[in-house]
């Protein structure tokens, strides 16, 4: 299996991605799995790992949702608060302060 190990997805808004300044203006648009899928096929890759572009629990959840919708997303690297002392699966938490070290998608 051949995997692209680092891929970002986003729905661009200037407020959410202020680091995209003028030299990066080419990036100021949505980048979603349908944009990537034809490129994976052309490159002979079987899938990708989605990596967070913002440090937010909301984005981590969104990437997990994308992975449910697109089988080519084989893994997700998301953001969690690594200073937190509690451990709870990301799917069971509503308050971002409860996500912490060792967080996982499932309850295992």
N, C-alpha and C positions, 0 to 999 in steps of 0.2 A: 504494500500500500504506500502511495506517495501522497504526502500531506503538506500543504502550505501552512507553516507553523505560526504565522502571525498575520492576522487580517483585522483591520478596523472597519466597522460599519457605523454610520451615523445618519441622522436626519438633521441637516445643517440649519442652524439658526445662529446669528452673530452673538446672541447673548450666551448661548451654551458653549460656543467654541471661539472665545475671544483671541486665542493664540493663533488663529488662522488670519494672519495679517496679509498685507498686499502681496508680498513675494509668494505667498501660498494661495493666491486667489483661485487657482485651478481647483483647489479642494473645496471651495465654497459652494457645494451642492450636496444633495443626498448621495450616499454610497450605501447600497443595500445588497442583500444576497443576489437578487436577479442581475445586478451589475457584474458580480463576480463569477457566476456560474458558467457563462460561456468562456471566460478566461481560464477557468479550471480545466475545462474540457480541452481547449487548445493546448494547454501546457501538459496534458496527460496526468493531471492530479486527481486524486480520489476525494479530496475534501480539504477542509481548512479548520484552523483554530481561531475563533473570534476573540479579540483582545479589546478590553475597554479603552475608550479614548478619553473618558472623563472619570474622575474619581467620585463616583456616586453609586449608591445602592440601586437607584432607579435604573441606571444604565446596565448594571449587572443583571438585574431582573429582565430587562428588555432583551439583552443578548441571550439569556436562557430561553426566552419566548421565541426568539428567532431560531434558536437551535431546535426547538420543537417543530417549527414550521418547515425548516430546510434541512433535510438529512445530510447535506454536504457540510454542515457545520458540525464537526466531530467533537469539538471541545470548546469551552469558554474559559477565558481568564478574565475574571471580574475583580471589582474592588470590594474590600471589606476593611473594617477597622481592626487592625492587627494589635491594637493596644487593649482591646476589650478582654475581659477575663472570662466571660460566659461563652458557652458554645451552644449554638442552635442552628439547625439547618436553615438556609436562606429562605426556603419556601414557607417556613413557619413563623417568620418574623415580619411584623408590620412597622416597627420602629427601627430606623437604621442604626440606632445606638446599640441594639441587641445583636447585630451581626458581628461576629468576631473571629478570632484565630481558630482555625480548624473548621470553619463553616463549610458546609457541603450542601449540595443540591437536595440530596435525599436524606433519609433518616438512618443511614447506615454507617 
